[in-house]
Amino acid sequence: MNGSRYSKALKGAFTGLTFTGGWLGADLLLPEPWGDYLLFGALAVVNVMAGWWIGKLSEEREQRLADGAADAHTMDRPNATTVEAEA
């Protein structure tokens, strides 16, 4: 389990370093005033998309946990139709 967590952390760190290098490379290649405007606009769009994606994943995870908790509570109690059928 720990190996999986560390490999995911390393993959995330590598992805972050790659994106940072890409932004710095784009900053060096683009002409001065217009390059900054384009770069900061692109950074804003990418950050919004990443934030939306992280929020979506977080919401899905919370939903799965809530569904799992609901299933665990309903599994402990007999169903109303099961009780009637047994009686």
CYANA upper distance limits for C-alpha pairs under 8 A (distance plus 0.5 A):
  1 MET  CA      5 ARG  CA      7.03
  2 ASN  CA      6 TYR  CA      6.67
  3 GLY  CA      7 SER  CA      6.54
  4 SER  CA      8 LYS  CA      6.68
  5 ARG  CA      9 ALA  CA      6.71
  6 TYR  CA     10 LEU  CA      6.59
  7 SER  CA     11 LYS  CA      6.53
  8 LYS  CA     12 GLY  CA      6.61
  9 ALA  CA     13 ALA  CA      6.64
 10 LEU  CA     14 PHE  CA      6.56
 11 LYS  CA     15 THR  CA      6.63
 12 GLY  CA     16 GLY  CA      6.62
 13 ALA  CA     17 LEU  CA      6.66
 14 PHE  CA     18 THR  CA      6.58
 15 THR  CA     19 PHE  CA      6.70
 16 GLY  CA     20 THR  CA      6.60
 17 LEU  CA     21 GLY  CA      6.60
 18 THR  CA     22 GLY  CA      6.67
 19 PHE  CA     23 TRP  CA      6.71
 20 THR  CA     24 LEU  CA      6.70
 21 GLY  CA     25 GLY  CA      6.47
 22 GLY  CA     26 ALA  CA      6.60
 23 TRP  CA     27 ASP  CA      6.65
 23 TRP  CA     39 LEU  CA      7.95
 24 LEU  CA     28 LEU  CA      6.82
 25 GLY  CA     29 LEU  CA      6.74
 26 ALA  CA     30 LEU  CA      6.55
 26 ALA  CA     35 GLY  CA      8.48
 26 ALA  CA     39 LEU  CA      7.81
 27 ASP  CA     35 GLY  CA      6.92
 27 ASP  CA     36 ASP  CA      7.26
 27 ASP  CA     39 LEU  CA      7.25
 30 LEU  CA     34 TRP  CA      7.92
 30 LEU  CA     35 GLY  CA      5.05
 30 LEU  CA     36 ASP  CA      8.21
 31 PRO  CA     35 GLY  CA      5.57
 32 GLU  CA     36 ASP  CA      6.94
 33 PRO  CA     37 TYR  CA      7.22
 34 TRP  CA     38 LEU  CA      6.71
 35 GLY  CA     39 LEU  CA      6.37
 36 ASP  CA     40 PHE  CA      6.43
 37 TYR  CA     41 GLY  CA      6.60
 38 LEU  CA     42 ALA  CA      6.59
 39 LEU  CA     43 LEU  CA      6.57
 40 PHE  CA     44 ALA  CA      6.64
 41 GLY  CA     45 VAL  CA      6.85
 42 ALA  CA     46 VAL  CA      6.65
 43 LEU  CA     47 ASN  CA      6.50
 44 ALA  CA     48 VAL  CA      6.64
 45 VAL  CA     49 MET  CA      6.71
 46 VAL  CA     50 ALA  CA      6.56
 47 ASN  CA     51 GLY  CA      6.49
 48 VAL  CA     52 TRP  CA      6.59
 49 MET  CA     53 TRP  CA      6.62
 50 ALA  CA     54 ILE  CA      6.61
 51 GLY  CA     55 GLY  CA      6.55
 52 TRP  CA     56 LYS  CA      6.58
 53 TRP  CA     57 LEU  CA      6.70
 54 ILE  CA     58 SER  CA      6.57
 55 GLY  CA     59 GLU  CA      6.58
 56 LYS  CA     60 GLU  CA      6.69
 57 LEU  CA     61 ARG  CA      6.63
 58 SER  CA     62 GLU  CA      6.69
 59 GLU  CA     63 GLN  CA      6.61
 60 GLU  CA     64 ARG  CA      6.66
 61 ARG  CA     65 LEU  CA      6.70
 62 GLU  CA     66 ALA  CA      6.54
 63 GLN  CA     67 ASP  CA      6.54
 64 ARG  CA     68 GLY  CA      6.53
 65 LEU  CA     69 ALA  CA      6.60
 66 ALA  CA     70 ALA  CA      6.63
 67 ASP  CA     71 ASP  CA      6.58
 68 GLY  CA     72 ALA  CA      6.63
 69 ALA  CA     73 HIS  CA      6.83
 70 ALA  CA     74 THR  CA      6.73
 71 ASP  CA     75 MET  CA      6.49
 72 ALA  CA     76 ASP  CA      7.20
 73 HIS  CA     77 ARG  CA      7.61
 74 THR  CA     78 PRO  CA      8.10
 74 THR  CA     79 ASN  CA      8.47
 78 PRO  CA     82 THR  CA      6.97
 78 PRO  CA     83 VAL  CA      7.11
 79 ASN  CA     83 VAL  CA      6.86
 80 ALA  CA     84 GLU  CA      6.84
 81 THR  CA     85 ALA  CA      6.61
 82 THR  CA     86 GLU  CA      6.71
 83 VAL  CA     87 ALA  CA      6.79
